[in-house]
Amino acid sequence: MRNLLAVVLCLSAANAMAEPNMDKYNKSCAVCHNTGAANAPKTGDAAAWEPRMAKGMETLLQSVHNGLNAMPPKGMCFDCTDDEYKELITYMATAK
């Protein structure tokens, strides 16, 4: 029974940390977040993302929807859902 519970918990954690749509990342986010262009925080640089993540996901979603500094509205992903934005943000903010 304990092993079954462990498997269920692992599967739940895996679902909670869903991989982002890498096609959307590569088409919309990577151009700036891979290189840090226009002062964008680099993907995988957890220290750069830490103060942004501290603002909360809802604030980050507003920034994506409205644009922020050099980032255009919707971050150039016009067909992304809020859940996809959250996955992309989490992916970029996680240390690599």
Sine and cosine of phi, psi and omega as CSV:
sin_phi,cos_phi,sin_psi,cos_psi,sin_omega,cos_omega
0.00,0.00,-0.65,0.76,0.00,-1.00
-0.90,0.45,-0.63,0.78,0.03,-1.00
-0.91,0.42,-0.63,0.77,0.04,-1.00
-0.89,0.46,-0.68,0.74,0.03,-1.00
-0.89,0.46,-0.66,0.75,0.01,-1.00
-0.89,0.46,-0.66,0.75,0.02,-1.00
-0.90,0.43,-0.70,0.72,0.01,-1.00
-0.88,0.48,-0.69,0.73,0.01,-1.00
-0.91,0.42,-0.64,0.77,0.03,-1.00
-0.91,0.43,-0.67,0.74,0.02,-1.00
-0.91,0.42,-0.62,0.78,0.03,-1.00
-0.90,0.43,-0.67,0.74,0.02,-1.00
-0.91,0.43,-0.64,0.77,0.02,-1.00
-0.89,0.45,-0.65,0.76,0.03,-1.00
-0.92,0.38,-0.59,0.80,-0.01,-1.00
-0.93,0.38,-0.47,0.88,-0.02,-1.00
-0.96,-0.27,0.78,0.62,-0.06,-1.00
-0.87,0.49,0.61,-0.79,0.07,-1.00
-0.95,0.32,0.63,-0.78,0.03,-1.00
-0.96,0.28,0.26,-0.97,0.11,-0.99
-0.96,0.29,0.97,-0.24,-0.09,-1.00
-0.92,0.38,-0.44,0.90,0.11,-0.99
-0.87,0.49,-0.72,0.69,0.00,-1.00
-0.93,0.38,-0.63,0.78,0.05,-1.00
-0.86,0.50,-0.77,0.64,-0.05,-1.00
-0.90,0.43,-0.56,0.83,-0.02,-1.00
-0.99,0.13,-0.46,0.89,-0.15,-0.99
-0.88,-0.47,-0.67,0.74,-0.16,-0.99
-0.99,-0.14,-0.63,0.77,-0.18,-0.98
-0.86,0.52,-0.58,0.82,-0.09,-1.00
-0.82,0.57,-0.58,0.81,0.03,-1.00
-0.97,-0.24,-0.64,0.76,-0.12,-0.99
-0.98,0.19,-0.26,0.97,0.11,-0.99
-0.98,0.22,-0.53,0.85,-0.11,-0.99
-0.94,-0.33,-0.29,0.96,-0.09,-1.00
0.99,0.12,0.30,0.95,0.00,-1.00
-0.83,0.56,0.61,-0.80,0.03,-1.00
0.82,0.57,0.55,0.84,0.02,-1.00
0.91,0.42,0.38,0.92,0.09,-1.00
-0.93,0.36,0.67,-0.74,0.07,-1.00
-0.91,0.41,0.73,-0.68,-0.06,-1.00
-0.95,0.33,0.58,-0.81,0.09,-1.00
-0.87,0.49,0.77,-0.64,0.03,-1.00
1.00,0.00,-0.11,0.99,0.02,-1.00
-1.00,-0.01,0.99,0.12,-0.09,-1.00
-0.85,0.53,-0.58,0.82,0.00,-1.00
-0.90,0.43,-0.64,0.77,0.02,-1.00
-0.93,0.36,-0.54,0.84,-0.03,-1.00
-0.99,0.13,-0.37,0.93,-0.10,-0.99
-0.80,0.60,-0.78,0.63,0.00,-1.00
-0.92,0.40,-0.47,0.88,0.03,-1.00
-0.95,0.30,-0.71,0.70,0.01,-1.00
-0.90,0.44,-0.51,0.86,0.00,-1.00
-0.90,0.44,-0.39,0.92,0.03,-1.00
-0.95,0.31,-0.32,0.95,0.00,-1.00
0.99,-0.16,0.49,-0.87,-0.07,-1.00
-0.90,0.44,-0.59,0.81,-0.01,-1.00
-0.90,0.44,-0.63,0.77,0.05,-1.00
-0.91,0.41,-0.66,0.75,0.03,-1.00
-0.91,0.42,-0.63,0.78,0.06,-1.00
-0.89,0.46,-0.65,0.76,0.05,-1.00
-0.87,0.48,-0.67,0.75,0.02,-1.00
-0.88,0.47,-0.66,0.75,0.02,-1.00
-0.91,0.41,-0.74,0.67,-0.04,-1.00
-0.88,0.47,-0.66,0.76,-0.10,-1.00
-1.00,-0.06,-0.31,0.95,-0.14,-0.99
1.00,0.03,0.42,-0.91,0.00,-1.00
-0.47,-0.89,0.80,-0.59,-0.04,-1.00
0.80,0.60,-0.86,-0.51,-0.04,-1.00
-0.99,0.11,-0.19,0.98,-0.01,-1.00
-0.97,0.25,0.83,-0.56,0.00,-1.00
-0.96,0.29,0.33,-0.94,0.06,-1.00
-0.79,0.61,0.64,-0.77,0.00,-1.00
0.92,0.38,0.11,0.99,0.02,-1.00
0.83,0.56,0.43,0.90,-0.02,-1.00
0.94,0.35,0.22,0.97,0.08,-1.00
-0.93,-0.36,0.99,0.10,-0.13,-0.99
-0.97,0.25,-0.25,0.97,0.03,-1.00
-0.94,-0.34,0.18,0.98,0.04,-1.00
-0.96,0.27,0.62,-0.78,0.13,-0.99
-1.00,0.02,0.23,-0.97,0.06,-1.00
-0.86,0.51,-0.63,0.78,0.03,-1.00
-0.89,0.46,-0.64,0.77,0.04,-1.00
-0.92,0.40,-0.66,0.75,0.07,-1.00
-0.86,0.51,-0.70,0.72,0.00,-1.00
-0.87,0.49,-0.69,0.73,0.03,-1.00
-0.89,0.45,-0.67,0.74,0.00,-1.00
-0.91,0.41,-0.69,0.72,0.02,-1.00
-0.88,0.47,-0.74,0.67,0.01,-1.00
-0.87,0.50,-0.68,0.73,0.05,-1.00
-0.86,0.51,-0.74,0.67,-0.05,-1.00
-0.92,0.39,-0.54,0.84,-0.07,-1.00
-0.99,0.12,-0.16,0.99,-0.05,-1.00
-1.00,0.04,0.75,-0.66,0.00,-1.00
-0.85,0.52,0.68,-0.74,0.00,-1.00
-0.96,-0.28,0.00,0.00,0.00,0.00
